[in-house]
Amino acid sequence: MDLDQGIETALIDPGTPWQNGATESFNAKFRDECLSLEWFRYRAEAKIVIEAWRKHYNQVRPHSSLGYLTPAEFVAKLNGKDAAS
């Protein structure tokens, strides 16, 4: 880090996951729920499995940060509130 030039690190320092808890939480879920369960033989296979997990995570899986709604349910709820306003 060169503080004289106003330059700071943009990466999370090793051993300091609290610098970006949201990213660390997502990475842990991705590793535990997808990567640790598979043994990829080919890059194409990894792309298919990861894309299926991504769609499930973003469209089907309830998120505690959204009040245990799926992202689609959360958006529908927001749109319903906006329409009522």
C-alpha positions as CSV (number, residue, x, y, z in Angstrom):
1,M,0.0,0.0,0.0
2,D,1.3,3.4,-0.9
3,L,-0.5,5.9,1.3
4,D,1.6,8.8,0.1
5,Q,0.1,8.4,-3.3
6,G,-3.4,7.7,-2.0
7,I,-3.4,4.2,-3.2
8,E,-5.0,1.5,-1.1
9,T,-5.5,-2.2,-1.6
10,A,-8.7,-3.2,-3.4
11,L,-8.5,-6.8,-2.4
12,I,-9.4,-8.4,0.9
13,D,-6.3,-9.0,2.9
14,P,-5.5,-12.6,3.8
15,G,-7.1,-13.6,7.0
16,T,-9.6,-10.7,7.1
17,P,-12.9,-11.9,5.7
18,W,-14.8,-9.3,7.7
19,Q,-13.6,-6.7,5.2
20,N,-16.4,-7.9,2.8
21,G,-18.8,-10.2,4.7
22,A,-21.4,-10.4,1.9
23,T,-18.9,-11.7,-0.6
24,E,-17.4,-14.1,1.9
25,S,-20.9,-15.4,2.8
26,F,-21.7,-16.0,-0.9
27,N,-18.4,-17.7,-1.6
28,A,-18.9,-20.0,1.4
29,K,-22.5,-20.9,0.2
30,F,-21.2,-21.5,-3.4
31,R,-18.4,-23.7,-2.2
32,D,-20.5,-25.7,0.3
33,E,-23.7,-26.1,-1.9
34,C,-22.1,-26.5,-5.3
35,L,-18.3,-26.9,-5.7
36,S,-17.8,-29.3,-2.8
37,L,-20.5,-31.6,-4.0
38,E,-19.1,-32.1,-7.5
39,W,-16.0,-33.4,-9.2
40,F,-15.8,-31.8,-12.6
41,R,-14.1,-33.8,-15.3
42,Y,-14.5,-31.1,-18.0
43,R,-14.9,-27.4,-18.2
44,A,-18.2,-27.7,-20.1
45,E,-19.5,-29.9,-17.2
46,A,-18.5,-27.3,-14.7
47,K,-20.3,-24.6,-16.6
48,I,-23.5,-26.5,-16.8
49,V,-23.5,-27.4,-13.1
50,I,-22.6,-23.9,-12.0
51,E,-25.2,-22.3,-14.2
52,A,-27.9,-24.6,-12.8
53,W,-26.8,-23.7,-9.2
54,R,-26.7,-20.0,-10.1
55,K,-30.3,-20.1,-11.4
56,H,-31.5,-22.0,-8.4
57,Y,-29.7,-19.6,-6.0
58,N,-31.1,-16.5,-7.8
59,Q,-34.6,-17.7,-8.7
60,V,-35.7,-20.6,-6.5
61,R,-33.8,-20.6,-3.2
62,P,-35.3,-18.6,-0.3
63,H,-32.9,-16.0,1.1
64,S,-32.8,-15.0,4.8
65,S,-31.9,-11.5,3.8
66,L,-35.2,-11.3,1.8
67,G,-37.3,-12.5,4.7
68,Y,-37.0,-16.1,3.5
69,L,-38.6,-15.2,0.1
70,T,-37.2,-16.3,-3.2
71,P,-35.8,-13.4,-5.2
72,A,-38.7,-13.7,-7.6
73,E,-41.2,-13.5,-4.7
74,F,-39.4,-10.5,-3.2
75,V,-39.5,-8.6,-6.5
76,A,-43.2,-9.5,-7.0
77,K,-43.9,-8.2,-3.4
78,L,-42.0,-5.0,-4.1
79,N,-43.9,-4.5,-7.4
80,G,-47.2,-5.1,-5.6
81,K,-46.3,-2.4,-3.0
82,D,-45.2,0.0,-5.6
83,A,-48.4,-0.5,-7.6
84,A,-50.5,0.2,-4.4
85,S,-48.7,3.4,-3.7
